[in-house]
């Protein structure tokens, strides 16, 4: 490339630059700029116009009494695992980031010895941790006690909260009685709001659910022995896992929320040493735990012994109950014969 050709290329580049700068200047003269006065898309501030969110926040948690009647303390112990980073649950356990939770049901709020509570909970120190208060707190701690130091977002599923509260209830030498579920009033409200067609459907369903079938008649009946004889004790041990939050099964095992169950078949009712029974079971102390009585009790504890402290809702499948009885029969050095 010659010297003159190189000069031509440089000159062309300089000319292009001057033209570009001049074009920008002319464009500014021809088209006057204006600032945007507002955003093209309005973004509402949180809490200003989001009515559905505020409505949802204002909703009270579902009443806990009905859910507690069917709650599973064993499942609640699993839910409680997410709380172990901040709390201990055993009797005499140390405070951590949060207070020890043994005996928390009906304990005065902000009353655990040696724990420094936030002002949000101190303001409620004249109240107690009722089932409803625990339910509300576990739903949204910061709504129940604004200013609380607890950063946990809450347990959203009502069933999980009920199971957790049932487990907390079991952490006591004398568990607090469960609240009344007011089933009759709830049914009455439902019937009043229902149309004649839905009432008829509900009544038909209720009749179907409560009418004794061949299987449910086996509870305490002639078929119970056959069910136990055919049952799998290994499967019964799995059924018994849901009872282990409250009972031990090994020989010489300690009483917990409920008594040790080794040798329970054939044992006098309300007789296990060192355990304080409810009046409902003490009233039956002249009887023994027969297979039929255990089957009836495990089916619906509160129906068989009204006033019992046992919060378990019951085992509905006859085959599961029979398997459990077969397992309990194994936990006995001299079990009674299976009824024919």
C-alpha positions, 0 to 999 in steps of 0.5 A: 500500500502506497503512502497516498492510499493510506492518507485517503483511508485516514481522511475517509474515516475522519470524514465519517466521524465528522458526519456522525457528530454533525448528524447527532447535533442536527437531530437534537436541534430538530427534535426537542426532547421531553422527560417522561412524567410518570412510569408507563406501568403503575406499580402499587405499593404493597398494602395499598391496593392489594385487597385480596392479600390483606383479606387473606392476612385478616382471616383467622385460622381455622378453629383447632378443636375439631382438628385436634380430635383427629390429630396424630401426636406422632405425626406432630413429633415429625412436624416439630423437627423443624423447631428443634434448631431453636427449642428443646422439648424434653422435661427440664430441657434447656432454653435455646434461641427459643424457650423449652416447650415441655408443658407449654399448653396452658402455661402462662405466656412469656413464663419459661424460667430464664428466657428473655422474651420480646416485648411482643410476648411480654405484652401477653404475659397475663394470658395462657398458651391455650389451644387457640393461642398456640394455633394462632401463633403457629399460623403467623407468629408475627401477626399474633405477637407483633414484635416477636423475635421468632423469625419462623414464618408459620405452619400453614397446613391446619392439619400439621398445626393440629398434629404439632399441638397434639404433640405439644399436649403430650409433653406434660405429666398431666396433659390438658383436656382437649377442647370440645369440638362442638360437633353437634352445633357444627352439624346444626349450622351445616344443616341450616345452611343446606338445601333439602337436596344436600340435607338428604345427601348428608343424611344418606352419607351419615347413615352409610358411615354409621351403619355397622358393616360386617367388618366393623361388627367384628369389633368385640364380636365373634369375628374379632378372634379370626381377624387377630388369628390371621393378623400380621404382628409385624404389620401391627408393630408398624401401626403401633408407631403412631402410638410411640409418642405417648407409650412404650412397649418393651418390658419394664419400659417407662410410662410416658404421656400414656402408660407402658403397654407391655403385658396390657392384654389381660391386665387390669384396667387402670392398674399400671404402676406409677401411672395416674389414670383419668377418672374415666379409666379408673372407673373401669379398674375392676375390669381387665383389658380383654381383646374385645375391650382393647379393640373397642378402645382403640376404635374410638377411645372417647366413646369407650371411655368418655372423659379419657385423657387419650387424645388419639382419634382411633384406628378405623380399619378392623384389619389394622386394629387386629394387627395391633392387637396381634403385636400387643399379644407378642408384648406379653410373657403369658398372653391370654388365648385368642378368642374363638 
